Amino acid sequence: MIWRPKPEQRVELHYRKEMRAACPHLQKGIVIYSGGRKIVNALVWMDDGRYLVVPRGNLVEVKS
């Protein structure tokens, strides 16, 4: 779990079992924007070309 993702950081999305059917579980992308301390979401550019706003708690760093 990443609490303060940085722009251009490579991440993978993780969701709990109940949410996996509706959410892009285990898909990878790059953080475009993550706000300050009070903002709990990050803008992620997915590998398939979509932009998603994702809770920071659902991000896991991908080691290159």
Buried (B, 14 or more C-beta within 10 A) or exposed (E): EBEEBEEEBBBBBBBEEEEEEEBBBEBBBBBBBBEEEEEEBBBBBBEEEEEBEBEBEBBEBEEE
